Amino acid sequence: MDIVTVQIETPYEKNLLNGNPLLYKDAIASTNSLEEGQIIDVVTKRNKFIGRGYYAIQNKGIGWILSREQNIPIDASFFKRKLKKAIDRRVSYFKDTNTTAFRIFNGEGDGIGGFTVDSYNKYLLIQWYSIGIYKYKSWIVESLQQLLDVDGIYEKKRFDQKGTYLEDDDFVSGKRGEFPITVLENGVKYAVNLNEGAMTGIFLDQRDVRRKIREKYAHGKNVLNTFSYTGAFSVAAAVGGSKSTTSVDLANRSKQKTADNFLLNEIDLTSQNIIVEDVFHYFKYAVKKQFSFDMVILDPPSFARSKKHTFRAAKDYTNLLKEAIAITNNDGIIVASTNCATIDMKKFKSFIDAAFSHQKDRYQILEQFGLPNDFANIKDVKESNYLKVVFIKKRK
């Protein structure tokens, strides 16, 4: 494939020259001659070289700068070098026998935007975010096979509209897994399935938060975990000695998957309530029944829809917090989390302040978290530094 030179529109030049590798929509005046995966040399209006990259339409933009060096070949060895460097940076994770699930390549944070690679106990999962990067699949898969001793490789193709997952058999190479497989996270066991739809059973970016809940906050507490999915936060709380957990999620599958995770860790189910219910309906039910909790965990998707509710984090998180505050005991903890890339920490804290002000309650921020170290990211690319988690104490 020939390399095509493209000029960047003037308003986007400074951002790219300052090190941001993401080519935003409208940064290139004309893309008619470009095809997905096309290698491009990006230059200013005055033909000053910015970098070599590739063109690809995805939810973050229309491509990525891969190198600031002129004339560097973007070939199989380029991908292998980037992957090796990322793997070398995570040597401590590979050596940690108490954690067997972590990210080994995080897109632009590791030098190539558009895909990620996670390790799940000798199995790899590649997530592709554009057709353009998918064209380099063979180089990436072969490099991973050469660099790592793994049993098998799976993939998630997320290059439908807005990064939506494309349903498929996700097996790529090696030996097929007998799912669910068990992974360890700081010594806690979780069940994972790499070939059952869009999600695997655990969100690896919340590892540090689960550890903090387990080690510092859960002991002796009655814990409510909303949008609980497979109950990972609930399991962490129970392992940490919680008095009880209540896990609420709208998906029917959540009930058995949550129970399975408890049983994997030999946790008695009698103190664990697993409820299939619309979270917003459950909040009203809890108020009516005068239920209250010592800890409430809020980790909603950026967008969710049920029969009666549509939730958009940027618009509705303040109201979600109000609901949580109403059933949190004085001196109780609210763990508020969002993965919405368009909300920065300052904005997120304004939601917290607005919710407590409305409820006429006092609060104290105890600590906050972003992405863990294996999720390498570039702070200037707000889309890559997406996770915000705040531990809030409801004051008397």
N, C-alpha and C positions, 0 to 999 in steps of 0.2 A: 504494500500500500504506500503510495506516494505521500510525502508530507506536504500539507497545505498551510500556507501562511495566512493568518487572519489578523485583521486590525481590531483593536479594542476601542469601543466608544470612550471618549474622553472622561466622562464621569466615573468610569470603572478603573481607570489606569492607576490611580493612587493606591487604591485598595490592593490591587495585584502586585504593584511594585513594593508595597510594604510587607509582602509575604503571605497574603491570603491566597491559597491555591484554588479557591472555588470560582468558577466562571458563572456569574449570575445570569439569569434570563435577561435578554436585551443587551448583554455586554458586547455581543458581536452583531454588527448591523445586518449582515446577510448570512444565513446558514444554509441557503438553498443548495450549495455545492457540497455540503458536508454530509457524510453518512455516519451512522452510529459506530463508534470505535475509531473514527478517523484520527490519526496522529496530526497534531497541529502545532505550528510555531506561532506563538502569540506575540504580537508587536504593538507598539503605541501608534498613534496617528502619524508620528514622525519617524516611524519604522525603528524605534528602539526596541531591542529584543527584551522580552519579559520572561519567557520560559517556553518549554516544550511540554505539551500535554495531549489530552485526547478529548474529543467531542462526544458527549452522551447526554441524552435528555433524562433527567431524573428529578425527584421531588425537591432537591436542594438547588439545582441550577441546570446548566447545560454542558458541564465538563469540568476538568481539573487540570491544573498545572502539575506535572510530574517531576520536572527538573528545571533548575535555573541555569543549567549549563547548555551552551549552544552545541549543536551537532551530536549530542549524546544519543546513542541508539536506544530506542524503546523496544527491547527484544526480550527473549526468554531469560537471558542472564540478568537483565535489569530487574525483572520481577523477582527472580531468585535472590538477588542481593538485598532487595527491600524486605523480603520475607525473612531472610536469615538474620538481618539486623533486628527485626522486630522480635523474633524468637530469642535471640541472644539477650535482649533487654528484659525478657521474662524468665530468665534462668531460675530465679528464686521460686517462681510459681511451679515450674516443672519439678523442683526438688521438694516441694511442700507436700508431704504425704497426707496431710489433713485437708487439703483442698485439691480436688481433681477436676474442677470445672472453672474455666477462666478464659478470657479473650487473649488470643495470641497475635491478632492483627486487627487494628481498628481504623481502617480506611485512611483518610487524610492525616490522621494523627501519626500514622506510621509511614506516610509518604505516598500512598496511592489511594485517592478518594474513590468511593464507589462500591467497595466490598469490605466485608469483615470476615474473620475466621475465629471460631470458638473451639476450645478443646473440652470434650466431655469424656473423661476417663478412657483414653485411647481411641476415641472417635472424634472426628473433626466435623464441624458444621460451617459451610461457607454461605454467606448471605450476599446475594447480588442485588444491586440497586439500579442497574440500568442495562439495557441491551448492549450498550457500548462496551462496558467492562466485561460482560458475559462473553464477548468475542475473544477475550484473552483467557478463557477458562482453561484450556489445555495447558498453557504455560504455568498457570497458577497451581493447578492440580498436580502436575508433574513436579514442580518445585517442592510442594508440600510433601509429596511422597519421598522425594530424595532427602529432604531435611529432617523429617520426623519419622519415628517408628510408630505407626498407627494401625489400628485394626481395620478402619473403614472411614470413608468420607461421605457426608451427606450435604445437601444444599437447600437453600430456600431462594426461589426467584421472586424478588419483590419489585419487579419493574413494570407492573401494571400501573394504572393511574394512581398517583399519590403514594407510591411505594407499596401498594396492596400486593399481598402474596398471591402467586399463581399456583393453584392446586395441581399437584403432580406427585408421581413417585419420586421422592427426593434422594434416592440412593444414587451415588456417583461411582464409587470404586471401592475395592478391598472386600471385606467380609461384611455381609449384612448383620446389623445388630439384632439381638433378641430383646426387643423392647418390652417394658421399660427397663433401662439399665439404671444402676444406682451410682450417683456421684456424691462426693463429699465436699462440704463447704465448712471450713473451720471445724471439722469433726462431725458436723451434722449431716445426716443422709437425706437425699432427695431423689425422687424417681424422675427419669427423663426419657422422653420419646422423641427421636429426631425425624420420625417419618409419619407424623400424625398432625397434619395441618401446619398453620403458620407458626405456632409457638411450641416450645420444647418442654414446658413444665416449670421452669424457673427463669427469673430475670437476673442475669449475672451481675448487672450493674448495681444491684442493691445489696451486694455482699457485705460491705462495711456497715450498712444500716442494720441488717439482720444481726450481725455480730454485736453491735452496740446495744440493741434491744435485749439480746440474750444475756450479755455480760453485766449490764448496768441498770436496766430499767424494768425488766419483766418480773423479777422475783416477788412472789406474794400478791401479784396484781391480777385483777379481772380485766382481760384484754379483749377489745373489739377490733377485728380486722375486716375492713370493708373493701369491696372489689378484690376479694381474697384470692381468686384464681385457684391455685392448687394449695393454698394455705401456707406458703413458705414463711411468711412473717409469724403466723400462728405457731408453727412448729418451732421456730427460733425462740418464741416467747415461752413455750411449754418446756423446751430443753433448759431454758433459763430459770425455771421454777415458778412459772405463773400459777396463780390459784385456779384460773379458768381461762379458756379462750372461746370467743364466738367469732366464727368466720362466715361472712355474708357475701354471696356472689350470685348473679342472676343466672349463670350458666349451669345447667343440670349436671354437666360432667364434673363440676367443681367438687361436688359432695364426695364421690368415690375417690377422686384423686387426692383430696385433702386428707381423707381417712387413711389412704394408703401411705401418705407421707408421715402421718403420726405413727402408724404401725411399724413402719421402717425403723423408727427411732424408739420402738418399744414404749410408746406413750399410751397410757390408759385413756380410752376414748370417753370415759364417763364424765370427765370434766371439760370435754371439748364439744362445743355446740357448732354444728355445721349446717348452715341454713341457705337454701336456694331461694333467693328473694331479691327483688329490686331494692338496692341500697336505700334509695330515698323513701320507699315505702317502709322499710325497716326502721329508719330514723323516727318516722311518725308513730309507728307501733311501739318503739322503745319509750318515747315520751308519754304515750297513752298509758303504758304499763308501769311507768316510773322506773324504768331500768336506768342504771348509770354504771359507768366504767372508770377504772383507774388509768386506763390507757386506750386511746382510740387511734387506729392507724388508717390514714387516708392515702391511698395510692391509686387514684383513678386513671384510666386512659385519657389521653388528651381529648378524645371524642368518644362518646358512648351514646347508644340509643336503645331505649326499651319501649314498650307499648305506650307508657304514659310520660316518659321523660326523655329529653335530649340534653346531654351534658357536653358543654364545651369548656375546657379548662380556662381559657382566657376570659370567658364571660361569666362562668358559673362557679368558679372555685370559692369565691367569698361566701356564697350561699351554702355551699357544701360545708365550709368551716363553721358557719353559724349552727348548722344542724349538729355537728360534732360537739361544739362547745356546750350545747344544751344538755347533752347526756354524759359529759365528762365531770367527774368529781372535782371538788376543790383540791388543789395540789396534784391533780392528775396530769397526765402527759398526752398531748396530741402529737403524733408523728405525721406531719404534712409533707406530701411528696408530689412532684409533678415532673413529667418527662416532656412537657411542651416546650419546644425549642424557641418559640416566640416570646416566652415569658422569662425574663432574667431574674436574678435573685432579688434585686431591688423591687421590682414589680411584684414578685411573689410575696415579699414581706409586707407590701402595701395591702395585699388581700388579707393577710393575717391581722394587720392593724385594723382594717375596716370591719372585719368580722367581729373582733373582740369589742370594738367601740360600739357597734350596733347592739351587741348583747349586754353592754354595760358591765363587762368583766375585765379584770386585769390579767396580764400575762407576762411571762418572762421567756425569752428565747435562750435555751440552754446550750444548744450546739447545732451545727449545720453541716451538711455533706453535699459533695458533688460526685463526680464519677470516680471510681476507684482507679488505682495506678495503671492497671492493665488496659483500661480504656483510654489510651493515649489520645489527646485531642489538642486542637489549636484554639487558644482562647479567642483569637480574633474571628474565628468562624463560629458564630453563635449557634449555628445549627448542629455543630458537633459537640458542643459543651452544654448538653441539654438538661441534665439531671439536677434538680434542686430538692433537697430534703431538709426540713427544719424540725427540731424537737422543741416543743412549746410546753411550758408549764402553766396551767391555769391557776392563777393566784387567788387566794381568799379575798 
